[in-house]
């Protein structure tokens, strides 16, 4: 009987232990599953955010796995809680902060402002477009953060900020010798050619300007800010919009006045940029007086400078059909095309369009070149 009692106790104990282990595992599994479901719901909300295509064609929507989701807390820590001293700048999207992750990687955090004039649509658009592109002359998107009302895009940090900082500063202009300027022009050209022809998407940037060209530690250019970029599908080659976004002075005439845009709109903006980079604006004078004094001291550079100037003039032609494609532009800059066509008389812009002084500078370049030929 005693043996039976002992055996019963042992068996009961073993069964009890097994039961406790089973219950413990069940609780752990349930908790883990619940956590996974919560994470999934969070990811699902992000998927809903990005899979809703704002570009007109469902096949162009971004899949969740194409974007790295970053934790808000980590970004807050990286930017010292978005301290004003870490702010790099502020645009229509919202402020941009410099940050450093725990592994030492420096980042630029673009934080959507609640009062943003662009808003959620541009946030989705930029995330969808840039996450699917990879080129050395395009800024690299590292990930995004969607946490309640907080929406952020995280990019690689560019040490030298943007091109306008150098072009419009008397001291920093001196750091851009002709070799560096030519490298910037050619880099922007390659980046645009990739957007228009060489990527898996066909994209028109629509807001190409000096402040949207970022410069890395070696002054290599990277095109940024794809908030209003447009993806063209199939045989689509142009579009019309009632909402004209961008910067007057860099806009092509047909886009600024009629809302019509195409790859040739970006070509026009590239032409303005080329003239800004290669030449210093003077209200009067001949072609040699238009050359930036910083880069005019070396006579051997004159021919290449004049070629860039010539290409810039071709890009800012009034009529779309008269402008070269970026493929042709790239060949012109590399001298693969020896004989360049003569630019036609440049367009005249209504003065009412050019309001802001900084925007006026870009437009005046186009108007001033009429005196050259």
N, C-alpha and C positions, 0 to 999 in steps of 0.2 A: 504493500500500500504506500509505504514511504517513497519507494522508487517511483511509483506511479505519480505521486504528488510532485516529486522533484522533476520528473519528466514533464509533467503538465506545466509546472512553473517555467521550466526552460523553454518549452515550445511556445508558451504564452508570451514569454519575454522576447523570444526571437520574432514572433509574429508582430508583437507591439513595436519592436525596433524597425522591422521592415515597413510596417504601416506608417510610422513616423517619418522614415526616410522617403516613402512614397508621397506623403502629404507635403513634406518639405520641398521635394523636387517639384511637385505640382504648383506650390505657391511661387517658387522661384521662376518656373516656366511661365506661369500666368503673369507675374510681374514683368518679366522680360518681354513677353508678348505684348503686354499693355504698353510698355515703353516703346517697343518697335512700332506698334500701331500709332502711338502719339507722334513718333518721329516720321512715320509714313504720312500721317495727316499733315504734318508740317511741310514735308517734301511735296505732298500732293498740292498744297496751297501754292507752293512755288511753281510747280508744274502747270497749274492752272494759270498762274500769272504769265508765264512765258510761252505756253503752248497756244494761247489765244493770239492769233496772228494779226498784227496791226498793219501788215503790208499787202494784204489782198489775196494772197495765195497760201493755202494751208500747208503745202509741202515745204514752205520756207520757214515754218515754225521751228523754234529751237527745242531740242529734247533736253530734259532736265540733266541727264548725265553729261551733257556737253559743258555745263557750268559748274564750277566748284562752289558749293554753298559755304560761306564763311560765317562764323559766330559773331553776333553783335558785340558781345563782351570783349572778345579778342580785338576787335577793331577799335572799340572804345579805349582799351588799354594801350593799343599801339599808337593812338593819336593823343594820348593823355587826356581822355574824355573830350576829344575834339576841341582842344584848347586853341584860342585865337592865335597864339604864337605859332601854331603848326599849320595855319591856313595858308595855302599856296595861292589861292585866288578864288574868284566867285563869278559864275556865269549865270545864264538863264536857267540852267538845270539846278544850280545850288552851289554851295561852297565845296572846295576841294582841299583836303588836308593831307599833309605829309605824315606818315606813320612808320613804325618799325615793329615787325613781328618778333616773337620770342626767338626765332632762329636767326635774327639779325637782318632779314630781308626788308629793304626799304620799299614802301608802297605809297601810292597816291589814292586816297579814298574820296570818291565823288559821291557826296551825300545829297539825295533829293530833298530840296527844300519844300516845306508845306505850302509856301507861297510862290512856288516855282511857276514861271510863265510857261514852262514846257510841260512838266508833269509826268504822269504815269505812262502815257503813250510814248513819249520820247525815251523814257527809262526802258521800257520793253523793247523799243526799236533799237536802241543802242546795244542792249544786251544781246538781242537776237542777231544783229548784223556782225558786230565785232567778234563775238564768240565763235563764229564759223570761219574766221579769216586768220591767216598766219603769214606774215611777210615782214621782212626786216625793216621796212619803211612804214609800217603801221604800228601804232601803240598796242601793246599786248594786254589783254584783259585777263587778270589772274582769277577773278571770281566775283561773286555778288553776295549781298546780304539782304534778306527780306525778313524782317522781324516786326510784326504789327505794322505800324505806320512808317517804320524806318525802312528805307530802301536805299541801298548803296551799291556802287560799282567800284571794284578794286583793280587798279592798274599798276603796272610797273612804274617805278618812280624815275622821272627824268631830271637829272642833276641840273641841267642848264635851262630848265623851264621851257619857254616858248620863243619862237623866232622873233616876234615883235619886240621882245625885251632887248634883243641885240640890234635890230634894224633901227629902232627909234631912240636909241641912247647914244649920245655923242662919244662916250668913252668905250662902251662895249662894241660899237661899230668897228673900232680899231682892231678888235680881236678876230674879225672876219676878213682874212686876206682872200685873194681871188680863188685860190685852190679850195678853201673851205666853202666859199659861196657857190662855186661850181658844183661841189659835192652835194650841197643842199638842194640846188636846182635839180640835179640829176636824180637824187634820191626821191624827191617829191614826184618827179616824172615817173619813176619806176613804181612807186606806190600807187599812183593813179592808174597806170597801165594794168597793174594787178587787179585793181577794183573793177575796171571796165572790161577786161578781156581774159585775164589769166586765172582768176579765182573760180571756185565752183558756183559762185553767184555773179551776176552782173549788177554792179552797184554804182549809183550816182551819189556823190557825197553831198552836194548842194550847199555846203558852208565852208568851202576851202578859203582860208585866210591865214595871215601870219600868226595870229594868236592860237590857231588850231594846228600849228606845226610845232611839235615838241622836239627838243634837242637833247640827246644823251650826253654822256661825259666826253665823247669824242666829237660832238657837234653833228652827229648823224641825224637826219630828220625823220620824224615819225608822225604820220597823219593821225589826228585824233578827232574826237567829238563827232560821233555818228548818229546823234539824236534825230536828225531830220533826213538821214540818208534814205534812199529809195532803191529797192530791189526790182529790177526789170526781169520779167519772166518770158520764156518762149520767144516770140518774134517782136515783143514789145521793145520799142526803142526811144519813145518819148512819152511824156505825160503832162497833164495840165492840172493845176491846183488853184483854188481860190484863196488859199492861205499861203502867202508868200513869206517864207522864213529865210533868214540869212543876213548878210551884211551888204548894204548898198556900197557900191564902189568895187566890190568883188563880184557882184551879180552880173550875169549876162543881160543884155537889153531885153531879150524875149522873156526871161524869167522875171525880171524886175517889173516889167510893164504889162505882161500878159499872163504870167504864171506858168509859162511853158518851159519845161526843162528836159534835158537829155545829157548824154555824155559830153556833148559840146558845151554845155553850161559849165561843167567842171574845167574844160579846156580853157574857157574864157578866164575863169578864176585863176587858173595856173599861169596864164599870160600876165595877169596883173601882178601875181606873186613874183614871177621871173623878173619883171621890170623893177619891182621894189627891191629885190635882192641884188640885182646887178647894177642898178643905177641909183644915183642920188637925185632927187627932184630939184630942178631949178625952174623958175617961172619963165626964164628966157635963155636962149643960147643955142649953140650948135651941139652936135652929137658928142664931141669930146668934153664939152662942159657938162654934159649930162652924166658922164661917167663919175662914179663915186671916187673922190680923191684918195680914199683908202686903198683902192685897187687899181688906180690908173698910173701908178709910178713905174710899173713894169711894162715896157712897150711890147714884149713878146706875148703878153696876155690880150692885147687889143683885138686881135683877130677873133679869138674865142669869145671875148666879151661882146663884140659886134654880132657874132653869130647868135649868142643867147638873146641879145636885144632884138635881132631880126625874128627869131622864133617867137619871142614874146609878142611882137607886133602882129604876127600871123595868128596868134591865139586869141587876140582881142578884136578880131574882125567883127564888123557889125552883123553880118548875115551868117547864120549857122553853117551854111554850105561852104563858106569861104574859110572856115577854121579847119585845121588839120585834126585828125584823131590823135589820141595819146600814143598810139603805135607809131604814127608818122613823126610826132614830136620827138619821141625817144630816138628815132633814127636820125632826125635832124641834129639833135644835140650831140650824138656820137659821131657825126660827120659821115654817116653811111649814105646820106643824101647830100651830094656836093652842092648842086645848084638849087638854091631856095627861091620860091616865087616871090615876086614883089608884093609887099602888103598894100592893100587898098587904103583909101583914106579912112582913118578911124572914126568911130561913131561919136555923135554929139549927145551928151546927156543933159537933160533938163536940170538946171541948177536947183530946183525945188527938191529933187530926189536926194541931192548930196547935202545933207544937213550937218552931220557931225564932222568936226575938224579932222579926226583921225581917219574917218571914212573918206573925207574930201581929198586927203593926200593920195590915196590909191587912185581915185577917179581922175585927179589932175594929171597923173602920169599918162593916162590914156589920152587926155586932151592935149597935153604938151607935145606928144610925139608927132603931131601933125606938122610941126615946124622942122622936122628932121629930113623928110623926103621932099 
